[in-house]
Amino acid sequence: MQRRLRLRRHEDFQRVRRAGRSWAHPLLILVVAPNELGHNRYGFITTRKLGNAVLRNRAKRRLRAAVLHWHPQLIPGHDIIIIARHAVPHCAYVDLREAVALLLRRADLLS
């Protein structure tokens, strides 16, 4: 994922969590806040409840791939955080991608 498309600073994550709206799914939580940029930025959160570092990093890679699949169809100008729930490391990639799509539709981000 390109550097300009990533949320990197802790302050950005806090701002999105504080000022954004959220939607939940059994696999994921989506938090969205508008930004002043002409493109979307994405952040991914995996907690230690998911398992060891290998499982957490695999979950983040799979989430990044799922989001990049939908990225061209998203309405620009938002900061988006996706929080993985405990079932993410054990689900199929197709289910993960559909969960991301469902949450993005609920948030009215898919054009």
N, C-alpha and C positions, 0 to 999 in steps of 0.2 A: 504494500500500500504506500502510495506516495506520501512524503513527509507533510505536505500541505493539507492532506486529507485526514491527518491524525490529531486527536486531542492529546497533548503531551503534558501540559502543566496542571498541577494539582488544583490551582485556582480555577481553571476552566472546568474541571470535573465538578468542583464544588458549586460553581455558578449554575451549571446545567442541572445538577441535582436539586438545588435550591429553587431556581426560577422556572424549571421545565415542567412539562406534564408527563405523566407516566402511564403506560399500559402494560398489563401483565398477561402472561401465558404460562402454562405449566413448565415450559423449558426456559423461558427468558423473561426479562423485564426490559422494556424500552423506555428511555427517558429522552425527551426532545425539548430543545429550547432554540429560539431563533438566534441567528448571529448576524453580524454586519457585513459578512463576506458574500461573495457571489458563488460560493460552493459549500458543500456540506463537509463537516469534519466528524470523525468517528472515534469513539473511545470504547474499550472493552474491559469489563471487570470480571475477574474470576477469583473467588475467595478460596481459602484453604479448605473449606468444607467440600470442595470438589475432589480433593485428593492431593497427591504429591505434585511437584513442579512439572513433571512430564505430562500428567493429565491436564493440568491447568493450561500449559502452553499449547497442547494439542487442541483443547477447547477454543482457545483464542484464535489459533490458525483456522480452524473450521468456521468460526464466526466471521472472521475477516473475509474468507472466501465466499460465504453466504451473502454478506453485505455487498461485496464487490460484484456479485452476480446481479444484484438489483440496483446498483449505483447509477447506471445510465438512465434509469427510469424515474429516479427520485427528483422531487422538486428541490432546487438548490436554496441555500441560505439557512441551514439548520446545523446545530450541534447535536449529535446523536450518541447516546451511551447505551450499550447493550450489556446487561448484567446476566451472567450465566447462572442458572439454577442447578441444583444437585444432579439432575438427570442428563444434563448435556453431554458429559463424557461417554455415556452409554447409549446414546440414541444414534440413529442412522443420519447420515448427512442430508438426505432428502427431507427427512422430518424437520431437521434444523433449518434448512432453507425455506421450507413452507411456513415454519413458525415465524421466521424473520419477515416473510412476505405478509403474513396475516397481521402482525403487529404494525408494519409499515402502512398497510391499508387502513387499519383502525385509526392511525395517526394522520390519515389523509396526506401521506407523503409520496405515494406512488401516483404518477401522472397517467 
